[in-house]
Amino acid sequence: MLLIHKLTKRFGPDLSSAPIFENLDFTLNTGEYIALMGESGAGKSTLLNIIAGLEPATNGEIRLAGQLLNAANQPHDDDRVTLFRRQKIGFVFQAFHLLPYLNVFENIALPLRLNNWAAAEIKTRVQEMLASVGLDEKTAALPRELSGGEMQRVAIARALAHRPQLLLADEPTGNLDPDTAAQIMALLRIEIQRNGTTAILVTHSEIAARSADRAVELSKRGLLPRHYG
């Protein structure tokens, strides 16, 4: 379970600016997949970064499975947060962020190596993920040899390879054509369910949002349910 309690974010040297968002309270159940929507500048990516421990909150706290991830009233322990993020969180980005000098196998294997998986376990798990995303024949390919849709498939496989408790996806289809985007969203949904992962998808696309269990909108009034007609 992901628990967000009284979360506020302000910027500026004295934190005197108007809050990007304020006193957010939100619970995401284990295995639930939500779409996070809102206007540009509402703070969606900032919220993801705070959840991941990539930047601090001004006030409030975040817990995942009962463990404190981010709290404004406690010193920021970079080593602890980095280790927790490496073990428990997966990321899918709009710009893919594959390492250009690693092939497909090596990109997917990276989080497993960082988490000290044995070589045999890494080989088995990477092969499982390659099969899941339909890239069995692209094992040795470098990112520059892949299409945009294929690169995003690799990014999804890498993000889920270590079986994270939480997946954060920031506009993962923003650079893809509509048909490829639809394929990627279907794949993402399948893999989230298969891995039992709790997931947050930031998107502007209502089509993408409909793939989630529910949608919420981040606004000045807080996190509100997003309903479709």
N, C-alpha and C positions, 0 to 999 in steps of 0.2 A: 504493500500500500504506500502511495506517495501522499504525504500530508504537507500542505502549504498553510502556514498560520501567520496572519497579520503581516504579510509581506509588503514592504514598501521600498521603492527605489527612487532616489534622487541623484542628480549629477551636480557637479560644480565643486570648487575647492572647499566651500563652507557648507555644502549640502543644503543651500538655501533656495535652490530652484524649485519650481513647482514639480511635484512628483510625477514620474512617468506612469506609475501606478501606485496605489496606496491601500494598505490593509486588506490585501488579497487573502481570502480563505478558500481553500479548495482541497478536495480529497479525490484521489484517483485510485480505484480499487485494483488489486492484483490481477493482472491479465487483461485489464481494460485498455481500450485503444480510443483515444479522443483526438478530435481535430481542434486546433487552436486557431481562431480566426480573429480578424480585426483590421482596422485601417492601418496604412503605412504610418509608422511612428508611434503606434499604440504601445510598443514595448514587447512584442511577441518574442523576437530573437533575444532581447535582453532577459526576459523571463527564463528562456531556455538556458542561457549562459549562467544565470544565478542558480538554477536547479542543478546544473552540472558542476558548480563550484568554480567556474571560470571567471566570475566576478562577484564581488560581495553585495549583499543586500544592505540597504540603509537601516531597515528595521524588519523584525520578524524572523521566522525560521522555517526550514524545510527538513523533513525526515523521510527516509525511504526504508520501508520494512523496520521501522522503529529506530533506525540509526540516524543520528544528526548529520545532515549534509552541509548545511549552511545556516549560520546563526549570527545576527548582527551584534549580539551582546557577548560574543566569545572571540578570542584571538583566532585569526585564520591560520590553520595548520596546513601549509601547502603540501607537505609530504603525505599527510593522512588523506587529504582530499584527492590528491593525484592517484594514490593507490586505490582508493575506493572507486574513483571514476574509471580507472583502468580495469577493475574487476567487475563492476556492477552496471556500468553504463555503456551503451553503444550510440554512435552518432551516424546520421546520414545527412549530408549537406547538398545544397543545390549545385555547388561547384565540384562535387565528387571528392576532391582532395585525396586522390590516389597518389601514391609515391611513384613518380615517373620512371625511376631507375629499377623498380621492382616489377616482376611479372605478375600475372593474375594470381597464381598460387601464393607467391610471397606476400602480396598485398593482403590477401585474406588471412594468411597465417600470422601476420604481424601481431594482432592482439593476443593470440595464443602464445607466441614466443615471449611477449612482454609479461604474460601471466604464468610463465615457466611450465607450460605443458610439455610433456615428453614428446620426442620426435615422432614416435608411432601414433600417438594420439592426435598430433597436429595433422599428419598425413591423412588419417581417417576422417577427421572433422572437416578439413578443407575439401576433401573429395565429396563428402556429404553435401556441403554448401554449394559446391560447383554444380552438382547434380540438381539441387533444389532450384538454382537460378538459371539452369539451362546453359551452362558454359563449360561443359566437360571438355570440349575440344579447344578451349581457349587458355588452357593452363599456363602455357609458356609465353603467351602474348603480353606485350608491354601495353600500358594504357594508351599510348599514341596510336596503336594499331586497332583500337576498339572504337565502335560508334558511341554516341552519347548514351543511348539506352543500355549498351553493354557495360559501359563504365559505371552507370548507376546500379546495375545488377551486381557488379563487383563490390561497390560500396555497401549495398545492402547485405551481401554475404559477409563482408568484413565486419560490419556493425553487429551482426547476430552470431558470428562464429563462436564467441566465448560464452554464449548463452547469458546475456546480460539481464538483470532484473528490469532495467528501464532502458527504453529506446527513445532517443530524441531525434526527430527528423525535421530539418529546417528547409522548407520549400524544395523538397527533393525532386520535383518534376518541373521546376521553373524554367529549366534550360532545354526541355524536351518538347517535341511536337505532340499534338493531342493524342494520336494513336499510341505512340510510345509511352506517353505519360499514363494513359489508361492501363497499359500492360504493367508498368512499374507499380502502380497503385494496387493492382490486383495481386501482384507478386508480394508486395510488402504486407498486405493483409494476410495472405496465406502464411508467410514466414513468421509474422507476429503470433498468429494462432498456434502454429506448429511449435514454436519455442516457448509459449506461455509467457510472453513478455508484456509488461506494461508499457504503453507507448503514447507519446505525444507528437502529433503531426502539426507543424505550423504551415498553413497554406492560405492563399487567397482564393483558391479554386473551390467552388461549391461542389463540383464533380468529385474532386479529391476528398473533400470533407465527408461526402456521403459514404465513403468506404469505411469510415470510422464507426465505432459503437454510438458515439454521440459527438456533438459539436458544441463548443463554447466560444464566446466572443469576448476579447479583452478590450475594455473601453474605460473611460474616466469613471464610470459607475462600478467598475470591477469586472469580475468574470461572470458572464451571464449565459444562460442556455441559448443556443442558436437553433431556431426551429425552421423547418422547411414546409412550404405549402404542398 
